[in-house]
Amino acid sequence: MRIGIDARLVFYRRGGIATYILGLLHGLAQLPVADEFLVLQSRGHDDKLFPNGFRRRGLLTPCHHRFERL
């Protein structure tokens, strides 16, 4: 199964949801799972915060953008 995780808030503001997303990604990286995880992030952001083993896709819109639903 392909699972997408919207991680754009990690670069928007620290704390709360951003901390949860980072903890979730680090926890999922340690599991022996056959699923494919896709981390969705804003284009141009440094992805060194994320653990290895995830595919990454840059989105055109940052979080809280009026066109993000498109």
Biopython code that builds the backbone (N, CA, C, O; Angstrom):
import numpy as np
from Bio.PDB.StructureBuilder import StructureBuilder

atoms = [
    (1, "MET", "N", (0.834, -1.155, 0.000)),
    (1, "MET", "CA", (0.000, 0.000, 0.000)),
    (1, "MET", "C", (0.896, 1.241, 0.000)),
    (1, "MET", "O", (1.966, 1.245, 0.609)),
    (2, "ARG", "N", (0.459, 2.262, -0.670)),
    (2, "ARG", "CA", (1.180, 3.542, -0.706)),
    (2, "ARG", "C", (0.490, 4.513, 0.250)),
    (2, "ARG", "O", (-0.708, 4.770, 0.134)),
    (3, "ILE", "N", (1.264, 5.048, 1.195)),
    (3, "ILE", "CA", (0.729, 5.929, 2.229)),
    (3, "ILE", "C", (1.425, 7.274, 2.138)),
    (3, "ILE", "O", (2.651, 7.347, 2.215)),
    (4, "GLY", "N", (0.646, 8.349, 1.973)),
    (4, "GLY", "CA", (1.193, 9.698, 1.902)),
    (4, "GLY", "C", (1.039, 10.417, 3.230)),
    (4, "GLY", "O", (-0.012, 10.344, 3.866)),
    (5, "ILE", "N", (2.091, 11.112, 3.647)),
    (5, "ILE", "CA", (2.081, 11.869, 4.900)),
    (5, "ILE", "C", (2.412, 13.319, 4.569)),
    (5, "ILE", "O", (3.495, 13.620, 4.067)),
    (6, "ASP", "N", (1.471, 14.210, 4.854)),
    (6, "ASP", "CA", (1.671, 15.628, 4.586)),
    (6, "ASP", "C", (2.563, 16.208, 5.683)),
    (6, "ASP", "O", (2.130, 16.354, 6.826)),
    (7, "ALA", "N", (3.798, 16.534, 5.337)),
    (7, "ALA", "CA", (4.773, 17.035, 6.312)),
    (7, "ALA", "C", (5.106, 18.506, 6.083)),
    (7, "ALA", "O", (6.162, 18.969, 6.512)),
    (8, "ARG", "N", (4.234, 19.241, 5.421)),
    (8, "ARG", "CA", (4.524, 20.643, 5.150)),
    (8, "ARG", "C", (4.562, 21.489, 6.414)),
    (8, "ARG", "O", (5.282, 22.487, 6.455)),
    (9, "LEU", "N", (3.811, 21.122, 7.445)),
    (9, "LEU", "CA", (3.792, 21.910, 8.679)),
    (9, "LEU", "C", (5.107, 21.851, 9.440)),
    (9, "LEU", "O", (5.358, 22.703, 10.293)),
    (10, "VAL", "N", (5.950, 20.870, 9.155)),
    (10, "VAL", "CA", (7.245, 20.758, 9.841)),
    (10, "VAL", "C", (8.085, 22.006, 9.580)),
    (10, "VAL", "O", (8.830, 22.444, 10.457)),
    (11, "PHE", "N", (7.974, 22.570, 8.406)),
    (11, "PHE", "CA", (8.775, 23.744, 8.037)),
    (11, "PHE", "C", (8.046, 25.054, 8.280)),
    (11, "PHE", "O", (8.619, 26.131, 8.115)),
    (12, "TYR", "N", (6.789, 24.961, 8.671)),
    (12, "TYR", "CA", (5.984, 26.164, 8.889)),
    (12, "TYR", "C", (6.160, 26.705, 10.304)),
    (12, "TYR", "O", (6.372, 27.902, 10.498)),
    (13, "ARG", "N", (6.072, 25.814, 11.288)),
    (13, "ARG", "CA", (6.151, 26.225, 12.684)),
    (13, "ARG", "C", (6.571, 25.027, 13.527)),
    (13, "ARG", "O", (6.125, 23.908, 13.274)),
    (14, "ARG", "N", (7.410, 25.245, 14.513)),
    (14, "ARG", "CA", (7.867, 24.175, 15.403)),
    (14, "ARG", "C", (6.853, 23.963, 16.533)),
    (14, "ARG", "O", (6.161, 24.892, 16.950)),
    (15, "GLY", "N", (6.784, 22.729, 17.011)),
    (15, "GLY", "CA", (5.900, 22.395, 18.123)),
    (15, "GLY", "C", (4.613, 21.760, 17.627)),
    (15, "GLY", "O", (4.349, 21.761, 16.425)),
    (16, "GLY", "N", (3.816, 21.223, 18.525)),
    (16, "GLY", "CA", (2.503, 20.687, 18.213)),
    (16, "GLY", "C", (2.503, 19.652, 17.100)),
    (16, "GLY", "O", (3.117, 18.592, 17.220)),
    (17, "ILE", "N", (1.811, 19.971, 16.023)),
    (17, "ILE", "CA", (1.649, 19.046, 14.906)),
    (17, "ILE", "C", (2.995, 18.730, 14.248)),
    (17, "ILE", "O", (3.232, 17.587, 13.857)),
    (18, "ALA", "N", (3.868, 19.711, 14.122)),
    (18, "ALA", "CA", (5.179, 19.476, 13.496)),
    (18, "ALA", "C", (5.988, 18.456, 14.293)),
    (18, "ALA", "O", (6.627, 17.582, 13.707)),
    (19, "THR", "N", (5.968, 18.556, 15.601)),
    (19, "THR", "CA", (6.675, 17.596, 16.458)),
    (19, "THR", "C", (6.061, 16.212, 16.318)),
    (19, "THR", "O", (6.778, 15.212, 16.285)),
    (20, "TYR", "N", (4.745, 16.150, 16.236)),
    (20, "TYR", "CA", (4.059, 14.871, 16.065)),
    (20, "TYR", "C", (4.438, 14.216, 14.735)),
    (20, "TYR", "O", (4.704, 13.015, 14.685)),
    (21, "ILE", "N", (4.460, 14.997, 13.669)),
    (21, "ILE", "CA", (4.801, 14.459, 12.343)),
    (21, "ILE", "C", (6.217, 13.891, 12.343)),
    (21, "ILE", "O", (6.443, 12.790, 11.841)),
    (22, "LEU", "N", (7.173, 14.634, 12.903)),
    (22, "LEU", "CA", (8.551, 14.145, 12.953)),
    (22, "LEU", "C", (8.667, 12.867, 13.781)),
    (22, "LEU", "O", (9.380, 11.940, 13.398)),
    (23, "GLY", "N", (7.974, 12.819, 14.905)),
    (23, "GLY", "CA", (7.987, 11.620, 15.734)),
    (23, "GLY", "C", (7.356, 10.436, 15.020)),
    (23, "GLY", "O", (7.842, 9.310, 15.124)),
    (24, "LEU", "N", (6.272, 10.690, 14.294)),
    (24, "LEU", "CA", (5.613, 9.634, 13.524)),
    (24, "LEU", "C", (6.534, 9.083, 12.439)),
    (24, "LEU", "O", (6.633, 7.868, 12.268)),
    (25, "LEU", "N", (7.203, 9.961, 11.714)),
    (25, "LEU", "CA", (8.101, 9.515, 10.648)),
    (25, "LEU", "C", (9.273, 8.708, 11.199)),
    (25, "LEU", "O", (9.653, 7.691, 10.620)),
    (26, "HIS", "N", (9.844, 9.154, 12.310)),
    (26, "HIS", "CA", (10.965, 8.422, 12.904)),
    (26, "HIS", "C", (10.511, 7.068, 13.449)),
    (26, "HIS", "O", (11.254, 6.089, 13.388)),
    (27, "GLY", "N", (9.293, 7.016, 13.980)),
    (27, "GLY", "CA", (8.755, 5.743, 14.449)),
    (27, "GLY", "C", (8.459, 4.788, 13.309)),
    (27, "GLY", "O", (8.751, 3.597, 13.408)),
    (28, "LEU", "N", (7.880, 5.295, 12.222)),
    (28, "LEU", "CA", (7.577, 4.453, 11.061)),
    (28, "LEU", "C", (8.842, 3.942, 10.381)),
    (28, "LEU", "O", (8.846, 2.854, 9.806)),
    (29, "ALA", "N", (9.911, 4.725, 10.449)),
    (29, "ALA", "CA", (11.172, 4.316, 9.819)),
    (29, "ALA", "C", (11.770, 3.090, 10.496)),
    (29, "ALA", "O", (12.557, 2.369, 9.882)),
    (30, "GLN", "N", (11.413, 2.845, 11.744)),
    (30, "GLN", "CA", (11.979, 1.718, 12.484)),
    (30, "GLN", "C", (11.165, 0.438, 12.329)),
    (30, "GLN", "O", (11.604, -0.630, 12.755)),
    (31, "LEU", "N", (9.987, 0.536, 11.724)),
    (31, "LEU", "CA", (9.128, -0.637, 11.570)),
    (31, "LEU", "C", (9.484, -1.423, 10.314)),
    (31, "LEU", "O", (9.778, -0.829, 9.276)),
    (32, "PRO", "N", (9.462, -2.750, 10.395)),
    (32, "PRO", "CA", (9.675, -3.569, 9.191)),
    (32, "PRO", "C", (8.355, -3.709, 8.424)),
    (32, "PRO", "O", (7.645, -4.703, 8.578)),
    (33, "VAL", "N", (8.036, -2.717, 7.607)),
    (33, "VAL", "CA", (6.755, -2.673, 6.911)),
    (33, "VAL", "C", (6.987, -2.793, 5.409)),
    (33, "VAL", "O", (7.975, -2.288, 4.876)),
    (34, "ALA", "N", (6.059, -3.469, 4.737)),
    (34, "ALA", "CA", (6.153, -3.615, 3.291)),
    (34, "ALA", "C", (5.475, -2.460, 2.558)),
    (34, "ALA", "O", (5.516, -2.395, 1.330)),
    (35, "ASP", "N", (4.852, -1.550, 3.306)),
    (35, "ASP", "CA", (4.163, -0.418, 2.689)),
    (35, "ASP", "C", (5.165, 0.630, 2.208)),
    (35, "ASP", "O", (6.294, 0.705, 2.693)),
    (36, "GLU", "N", (4.730, 1.424, 1.257)),
    (36, "GLU", "CA", (5.566, 2.512, 0.737)),
    (36, "GLU", "C", (5.057, 3.830, 1.306)),
    (36, "GLU", "O", (3.884, 4.172, 1.158)),
    (37, "PHE", "N", (5.956, 4.567, 1.962)),
    (37, "PHE", "CA", (5.588, 5.853, 2.545)),
    (37, "PHE", "C", (6.104, 6.975, 1.658)),
    (37, "PHE", "O", (7.249, 6.955, 1.207)),
    (38, "LEU", "N", (5.239, 7.954, 1.414)),
    (38, "LEU", "CA", (5.570, 9.103, 0.599)),
    (38, "LEU", "C", (5.395, 10.351, 1.457)),
    (38, "LEU", "O", (4.287, 10.642, 1.907)),
    (39, "VAL", "N", (6.481, 11.092, 1.688)),
    (39, "VAL", "CA", (6.436, 12.307, 2.494)),
    (39, "VAL", "C", (6.199, 13.489, 1.563)),
    (39, "VAL", "O", (6.983, 13.741, 0.648)),
    (40, "LEU", "N", (5.116, 14.203, 1.806)),
    (40, "LEU", "CA", (4.773, 15.371, 0.998)),
    (40, "LEU", "C", (5.287, 16.610, 1.718)),
    (40, "LEU", "O", (4.973, 16.828, 2.888)),
    (41, "GLN", "N", (6.069, 17.412, 1.029)),
    (41, "GLN", "CA", (6.662, 18.609, 1.628)),
    (41, "GLN", "C", (6.627, 19.745, 0.632)),
    (41, "GLN", "O", (6.454, 19.527, -0.567)),
    (42, "SER", "N", (6.789, 20.952, 1.127)),
    (42, "SER", "CA", (6.841, 22.115, 0.240)),
    (42, "SER", "C", (8.151, 22.084, -0.535)),
    (42, "SER", "O", (9.177, 21.637, -0.023)),
    (43, "ARG", "N", (8.107, 22.560, -1.762)),
    (43, "ARG", "CA", (9.317, 22.576, -2.583)),
    (43, "ARG", "C", (10.357, 23.507, -1.998)),
    (43, "ARG", "O", (10.032, 24.554, -1.438)),
    (44, "GLY", "N", (11.621, 23.110, -2.135)),
    (44, "GLY", "CA", (12.721, 23.958, -1.718)),
    (44, "GLY", "C", (13.093, 23.860, -0.254)),
    (44, "GLY", "O", (14.024, 24.536, 0.182)),
    (45, "HIS", "N", (12.393, 23.037, 0.524)),
    (45, "HIS", "CA", (12.748, 22.901, 1.933)),
    (45, "HIS", "C", (13.752, 21.778, 2.119)),
    (45, "HIS", "O", (13.737, 20.776, 1.405)),
    (46, "ASP", "N", (14.612, 21.970, 3.085)),
    (46, "ASP", "CA", (15.625, 20.975, 3.412)),
    (46, "ASP", "C", (14.953, 19.780, 4.078)),
    (46, "ASP", "O", (14.201, 19.944, 5.039)),
    (47, "ASP", "N", (15.218, 18.596, 3.578)),
    (47, "ASP", "CA", (14.560, 17.412, 4.123)),
    (47, "ASP", "C", (15.478, 16.594, 5.018)),
    (47, "ASP", "O", (15.234, 15.402, 5.205)),
    (48, "LYS", "N", (16.520, 17.188, 5.576)),
    (48, "LYS", "CA", (17.428, 16.461, 6.466)),
    (48, "LYS", "C", (16.781, 16.129, 7.808)),
    (48, "LYS", "O", (17.312, 15.314, 8.563)),
    (49, "LEU", "N", (15.652, 16.743, 8.112)),
    (49, "LEU", "CA", (14.941, 16.432, 9.343)),
    (49, "LEU", "C", (14.264, 15.068, 9.280)),
    (49, "LEU", "O", (14.011, 14.445, 10.311)),
    (50, "PHE", "N", (13.972, 14.608, 8.067)),
    (50, "PHE", "CA", (13.247, 13.355, 7.897)),
    (50, "PHE", "C", (14.212, 12.171, 7.881)),
    (50, "PHE", "O", (15.336, 12.290, 7.391)),
    (51, "PRO", "N", (13.774, 11.029, 8.416)),
    (51, "PRO", "CA", (14.637, 9.837, 8.365)),
    (51, "PRO", "C", (14.759, 9.308, 6.944)),
    (51, "PRO", "O", (13.925, 9.608, 6.090)),
    (52, "ASN", "N", (15.791, 8.528, 6.695)),
    (52, "ASN", "CA", (15.984, 7.929, 5.374)),
    (52, "ASN", "C", (14.975, 6.810, 5.162)),
    (52, "ASN", "O", (14.391, 6.292, 6.114)),
    (53, "GLY", "N", (14.784, 6.450, 3.915)),
    (53, "GLY", "CA", (13.904, 5.343, 3.585)),
    (53, "GLY", "C", (12.529, 5.763, 3.105)),
    (53, "GLY", "O", (11.717, 4.909, 2.749)),
    (54, "PHE", "N", (12.250, 7.057, 3.087)),
    (54, "PHE", "CA", (10.968, 7.546, 2.603)),
    (54, "PHE", "C", (11.155, 8.225, 1.256)),
    (54, "PHE", "O", (12.137, 8.934, 1.039)),
    (55, "ARG", "N", (10.214, 8.005, 0.363)),
    (55, "ARG", "CA", (10.203, 8.794, -0.867)),
    (55, "ARG", "C", (9.657, 10.166, -0.529)),
    (55, "ARG", "O", (8.814, 10.310, 0.357)),
    (56, "ARG", "N", (10.139, 11.166, -1.234)),
    (56, "ARG", "CA", (9.705, 12.540, -0.966)),
    (56, "ARG", "C", (9.142, 13.160, -2.236)),
    (56, "ARG", "O", (9.605, 12.882, -3.342)),
    (57, "ARG", "N", (8.152, 13.990, -2.057)),
    (57, "ARG", "CA", (7.547, 14.693, -3.176)),
    (57, "ARG", "C", (7.338, 16.133, -2.776)),
    (57, "ARG", "O", (6.713, 16.408, -1.751)),
    (58, "GLY", "N", (7.848, 17.055, -3.567)),
    (58, "GLY", "CA", (7.658, 18.473, -3.306)),
    (58, "GLY", "C", (6.344, 18.952, -3.883)),
    (58, "GLY", "O", (6.056, 18.709, -5.055)),
    (59, "LEU", "N", (5.543, 19.629, -3.081)),
    (59, "LEU", "CA", (4.264, 20.164, -3.525)),
    (59, "LEU", "C", (4.420, 21.627, -3.921)),
    (59, "LEU", "O", (5.299, 22.329, -3.422)),
    (60, "LEU", "N", (3.567, 22.066, -4.812)),
    (60, "LEU", "CA", (3.648, 23.447, -5.277)),
    (60, "LEU", "C", (3.206, 24.454, -4.229)),
    (60, "LEU", "O", (3.699, 25.581, -4.204)),
    (61, "THR", "N", (2.282, 24.058, -3.367)),
    (61, "THR", "CA", (1.745, 25.010, -2.400)),
    (61, "THR", "C", (2.303, 24.757, -1.010)),
    (61, "THR", "O", (2.453, 23.605, -0.604)),
    (62, "PRO", "N", (2.613, 25.820, -0.277)),
    (62, "PRO", "CA", (2.980, 25.646, 1.132)),
    (62, "PRO", "C", (1.724, 25.347, 1.947)),
    (62, "PRO", "O", (0.613, 25.440, 1.425)),
    (63, "CYS", "N", (1.888, 24.993, 3.209)),
    (63, "CYS", "CA", (0.708, 24.719, 4.036)),
    (63, "CYS", "C", (-0.086, 26.005, 4.245)),
    (63, "CYS", "O", (0.471, 27.102, 4.210)),
    (64, "HIS", "N", (-1.353, 25.864, 4.456)),
    (64, "HIS", "CA", (-2.291, 26.974, 4.654)),
    (64, "HIS", "C", (-2.351, 27.908, 3.435)),
    (64, "HIS", "O", (-2.536, 29.116, 3.585)),
    (65, "HIS", "N", (-2.197, 27.354, 2.258)),
    (65, "HIS", "CA", (-2.298, 28.138, 1.029)),
    (65, "HIS", "C", (-3.709, 27.976, 0.466)),
    (65, "HIS", "O", (-4.314, 26.913, 0.603)),
    (66, "ARG", "N", (-4.222, 29.001, -0.150)),
    (66, "ARG", "CA", (-5.608, 28.941, -0.627)),
    (66, "ARG", "C", (-5.803, 27.920, -1.742)),
    (66, "ARG", "O", (-6.934, 27.490, -1.971)),
    (67, "PHE", "N", (-4.738, 27.511, -2.452)),
    (67, "PHE", "CA", (-4.873, 26.540, -3.537)),
    (67, "PHE", "C", (-4.431, 25.131, -3.145)),
    (67, "PHE", "O", (-4.298, 24.273, -4.018)),
    (68, "GLU", "N", (-4.201, 24.869, -1.860)),
    (68, "GLU", "CA", (-3.654, 23.567, -1.466)),
    (68, "GLU", "C", (-4.612, 22.424, -1.743)),
    (68, "GLU", "O", (-4.147, 21.297, -1.909)),
    (69, "ARG", "N", (-5.877, 22.632, -1.802)),
    (69, "ARG", "CA", (-6.824, 21.559, -2.084)),
    (69, "ARG", "C", (-6.837, 21.145, -3.545)),
    (69, "ARG", "O", (-7.298, 20.054, -3.881)),
    (70, "LEU", "N", (-6.342, 21.996, -4.396)),
    (70, "LEU", "CA", (-6.296, 21.650, -5.826)),
    (70, "LEU", "C", (-5.181, 20.672, -6.061)),
    (70, "LEU", "O", (-4.962, 20.247, -7.196)),
]
sb = StructureBuilder()
sb.init_structure("model")
sb.init_model(0)
sb.init_chain("A")
sb.init_seg("    ")
for serial, (resi, resn, name, xyz) in enumerate(atoms, 1):
    if name == "N":
        sb.init_residue(resn, " ", resi, " ")
    sb.init_atom(name, np.array(xyz, "f"), 0.0, 1.0, " ", f" {name:<3s}", serial, name[0])
structure = sb.get_structure()
